[in-house]
Amino acid sequence: MSNNILKVGVIGCGIIAKIGHLPWYNHSKEANIVALADPDEKKLKKAGKLYNVEKLYTDPNDLIDDPEIDAVSICSPHWAHAQQTVRAADNGKHIICEKPIGTDLNQIDEMIKAVEKNQVIFQTATQKRFSPGFQMIKEDLLEGKLGDVFHASIYWYHFIPDLDIPWIRKSLDFLKKLGIDIEKNMGAWRLTDERAGGGDLMDHVPHYYDLFRFWFGDVATVSAQVRRVYKSRAHEDHGAMLFSFKNCETIAVFERSQNITGRVKGEELGRIHGTKGSYYFDVPHEYNLEPMEIKKFMFSLKNYIVNRKKKIKIKYPKDKWNLSYAREIRSFINQCLGKSNEDVGFPEEWIPTIYDGRAALEGVLATYESSRTNQTIHLPLKSYSPINWKNTVE
Ligand SMILES: NC(=O)c1ccc[n+]([C@@H]2O[C@H](COP(=O)([O-])OP(=O)(O)OC[C@H]3O[C@@H](n4cnc5c(N)ncnc54)[C@H](O)[C@@H]3O)[C@@H](O)[C@H]2O)c1
């Protein structure tokens, strides 16, 4: 690292690179984006132009082998993460990798070996921990402000219609002929590509599974039912999960869907209930980069009678430098440069590690296994067979 400036390469120039990684390296005085990689030349050139990056690789391995680079952001689809991590670690590069960090626990164990052997930093990109609102909840839980927490529930949905409805398919194909590939631009592979290893839950469970562990500690059991509402999809697109924890009596419920009509950009609502009160939170679509809102309903006789609540809108500074994505990247830069994380205001020991990333995938696979076998799964996960959607009678 020359002059204490981190030289970064970003692998995959799709949605998350543009929202969660590139803008924040670009804003940082302690990092330079020196290279980008994407097999899609159009996306690669567009990102290169936007961020004034000259080294553009269509083969991600060429970026990973580039000796000028100190650290990589892995923003490729799930199935590419394991190979890219092992290669980057073997080249001595620090890594921040998008969730899920892999689709197979054995592969993740190989990633862990490579990271440990080469003593590089690996940060899992589960950015919700860095959200000022979720961090405030963590701190309040530690201080016992909610008393004994007995229940948490998350209700999170988006709406993506069945893309194989004839008029939608016809329109998509027509636009594709004009050079506008909506499916590609919206990352439809997560619902249609077998290599993703799962569908909507592979994509979204890691976020709240990670937050649940952050708040309540290790998960003891997982009970779940998952469904594939639209048969045009390769995997599940809807599910409900129930978690218990090793060291507390909290019950956590997570409901997730891609199929619910409602708010155009979806809805992400949460509740945490303790013996001293409840917090209700409402999180705007993550790509909006807007603050979340928390309402606190604390128990006291006065509050009980007048139903008083304290509403807190978690404010971000105007330049959004205190957003979850920005704080995630700032923390990664600090780790790579060997600096304290005080300027971010987020303790080093809370930064998600490769072991947290592994745990999140274990949670996803336990969800599938529970639904497939109609059993409650006790962690650690001892065996796993993927759901064969082709043979599933629905
Ligand atoms: N943390 C979050 O909030 C969040 C949000 C969205 C996506 N993600 C994760 O980020 C990853 C990427 O998702 P996305 O929404 O940006 O998808 P996307 O389809 O928008 O972008 C992926 C990009 O990777 C490129 N690509 C394909 N194969 C590649 C390979 N082998 N190596 C390098 N690049 C390759 C594609 O051409 C595309 O430009 C996924 O793992 C996803 O789960 C995280």
The ligand as an SDF file (V2000), in Angstrom:
LIG
                    3D

 44 48  0  0  0  0  0  0  0  0999 V2000
  -25.4880   -6.3420   -0.0500 N   0  0  0  0  0  0  0  0  0  0  0  0
  -26.5620   -6.0500   -0.7370 C   0  0  0  0  0  0  0  0  0  0  0  0
  -27.4320   -5.2880   -0.3360 O   0  0  0  0  0  0  0  0  0  0  0  0
  -26.7070   -6.6450   -2.1130 C   0  0  0  0  0  0  0  0  0  0  0  0
  -27.6420   -6.1140   -3.0100 C   0  0  0  0  0  0  0  0  0  0  0  0
  -27.6870   -6.6530   -4.2930 C   0  0  0  0  0  0  0  0  0  0  0  0
  -26.8630   -7.6990   -4.6580 C   0  0  0  0  0  0  0  0  0  0  0  0
  -25.9940   -8.2150   -3.7340 N   0  0  0  0  0  0  0  0  0  0  0  0
  -25.1210   -9.3460   -4.0980 C   0  0  0  0  0  0  0  0  0  0  0  0
  -24.1510   -8.8940   -5.0360 O   0  0  0  0  0  0  0  0  0  0  0  0
  -23.8880   -9.8980   -6.0090 C   0  0  0  0  0  0  0  0  0  0  0  0
  -24.1450   -9.2970   -7.3960 C   0  0  0  0  0  0  0  0  0  0  0  0
  -25.4950   -8.9240   -7.4940 O   0  0  0  0  0  0  0  0  0  0  0  0
  -25.9950   -7.7270   -8.4440 P   0  0  0  0  0  0  0  0  0  0  0  0
  -27.3640   -7.3770   -7.9880 O   0  0  0  0  0  0  0  0  0  0  0  0
  -25.0080   -6.6470   -8.5150 O   0  0  0  0  0  0  0  0  0  0  0  0
  -26.0900   -8.4930   -9.8300 O   0  0  0  0  0  0  0  0  0  0  0  0
  -25.9540   -7.8810  -11.3010 P   0  0  0  0  0  0  0  0  0  0  0  0
  -26.4400   -8.9130  -12.2330 O   0  0  0  0  0  0  0  0  0  0  0  0
  -26.5610   -6.5130  -11.3510 O   0  0  0  0  0  0  0  0  0  0  0  0
  -24.3760   -7.6830  -11.4580 O   0  0  0  0  0  0  0  0  0  0  0  0
  -23.4890   -8.7520  -11.5200 C   0  0  0  0  0  0  0  0  0  0  0  0
  -22.4020   -8.3830  -12.5270 C   0  0  0  0  0  0  0  0  0  0  0  0
  -21.4130   -9.4180  -12.5000 O   0  0  0  0  0  0  0  0  0  0  0  0
  -21.0520   -9.7100  -13.8440 C   0  0  0  0  0  0  0  0  0  0  0  0
  -20.5550  -11.0810  -13.8750 N   0  0  0  0  0  0  0  0  0  0  0  0
  -21.1470  -12.2190  -14.2830 C   0  0  0  0  0  0  0  0  0  0  0  0
  -20.3200  -13.2740  -14.0780 N   0  0  0  0  0  0  0  0  0  0  0  0
  -19.1800  -12.7780  -13.5380 C   0  0  0  0  0  0  0  0  0  0  0  0
  -17.9660  -13.3510  -13.0990 C   0  0  0  0  0  0  0  0  0  0  0  0
  -17.7400  -14.6680  -13.1800 N   0  0  0  0  0  0  0  0  0  0  0  0
  -17.0160  -12.5450  -12.5940 N   0  0  0  0  0  0  0  0  0  0  0  0
  -17.2140  -11.2190  -12.5100 C   0  0  0  0  0  0  0  0  0  0  0  0
  -18.3560  -10.6020  -12.8790 N   0  0  0  0  0  0  0  0  0  0  0  0
  -19.3240  -11.3870  -13.4030 C   0  0  0  0  0  0  0  0  0  0  0  0
  -22.3070   -9.4790  -14.6630 C   0  0  0  0  0  0  0  0  0  0  0  0
  -22.0020   -9.2310  -16.0370 O   0  0  0  0  0  0  0  0  0  0  0  0
  -22.9180   -8.2780  -13.9520 C   0  0  0  0  0  0  0  0  0  0  0  0
  -22.4860   -7.0600  -14.5170 O   0  0  0  0  0  0  0  0  0  0  0  0
  -24.7890  -11.0720   -5.6620 C   0  0  0  0  0  0  0  0  0  0  0  0
  -24.0680  -12.0400   -4.9450 O   0  0  0  0  0  0  0  0  0  0  0  0
  -25.8720  -10.4600   -4.7850 C   0  0  0  0  0  0  0  0  0  0  0  0
  -26.4150  -11.3430   -3.8180 O   0  0  0  0  0  0  0  0  0  0  0  0
  -25.8940   -7.6910   -2.4930 C   0  0  0  0  0  0  0  0  0  0  0  0
  1  2  1  0
  2  3  2  0
  2  4  1  0
  4  5  1  0
  4 44  2  0
  5  6  2  0
  6  7  1  0
  7  8  2  0
  8  9  1  0
  8 44  1  0
  9 10  1  0
  9 42  1  0
 10 11  1  0
 11 12  1  0
 11 40  1  0
 12 13  1  0
 13 14  1  0
 14 15  2  0
 14 16  1  0
 14 17  1  0
 17 18  1  0
 18 19  2  0
 18 20  1  0
 18 21  1  0
 21 22  1  0
 22 23  1  0
 23 24  1  0
 23 38  1  0
 24 25  1  0
 25 26  1  0
 25 36  1  0
 26 27  1  0
 26 35  1  0
 27 28  2  0
 28 29  1  0
 29 30  1  0
 29 35  2  0
 30 31  1  0
 30 32  2  0
 32 33  1  0
 33 34  2  0
 34 35  1  0
 36 37  1  0
 36 38  1  0
 38 39  1  0
 40 41  1  0
 40 42  1  0
 42 43  1  0
M  CHG  2   8   1  16  -1
M  END
$$$$
